[in-house]
Amino acid sequence: MEKKHGNQLKDDAKYEALRQAGNSKEKSARIANTPDSEKHNSKDKLEDRAKASLLKEAKTIGIIGRQKMTKEKLITAIREH
């Protein structure tokens, strides 16, 4: 049975599935609120982006130690957040 999380989430079922899969509340909410998230393959997009762009995103989501990370480590950290 899915829970109703109020107006802040667009897709409660997707949120619950992501939480059960072990994702954080923040990541699950971000994905559940993206209407076309299934259409995008974020794995391909991250590899195609410049390191500066990845650093900016890492700063936005609060990844600590991002300045010392390689591009590959930044990609991993962003995906795991």
N, C-alpha and C positions, 0 to 999 in steps of 0.2 A: 504494500500500500504506500503510495507516494504521499509525501507531506506537502502541504500548501505553505509556501514560504513568503507569501505576500506579493506585493507589487514589484518588489525589487528584483525578482527573478522572472524571466520570460518563459523558461522551460523547466518546470519543477522536476519532471521525469529525467531529463538529461542531467540536471544537477545531482539528483540522488544517485544515478548510475555512476557518475564521475566520483562522487564521494565514496561509494562502495568499492570503487576500483582503487581507492587509496589516494586520490588527489586532495590537495588542500582545499579549504573552503573558498579561498580567494580565487584559485585557479578554476575550480568548478563553477563558481559564479560567473567568472569572466567568459568561460566557454558557453555556459547555459544562456548567457545574455547575447551571444553572437548568433543572429538569426540564420546565417548560412555557413556555420563553422564546418559542416561536413563537406562543403564544396572546396574548401581550402586545404591544401596539404602543407602545413606549417613547417614540416621537416625540410622540404625542398626550399622554401622561402628563406629559412635561416641561413643555409649554406650559401645562398646567392647574395646575401647582404654583406655590406662592408663592415669591418670590425668597429668602426666609429658608430655605425647605426646600432650594432649589437650592444655596445657600451651604453648608448643612450637609453635603450630599452631596459638594460640591466639596472641602470640608475633609477628609472621610473618604477620598476617593481621591487627595488630595494635589495639587490644582490650585493653582499659585502665582499670586498676584495676583488672587485671586477677589474680594476686598473691593471692588476698583475696577471690576469688570466690571458691565455692564448685564445684565439678565435674559437677553436674547438671546445675549450673549456667553457667559454661564454655560452656557446650554443647548448651545451649540456646543462649548464646552470639555469638557463632560461627555460628549457624544456621541463626541468625538474621542479621549477618553482610553481 
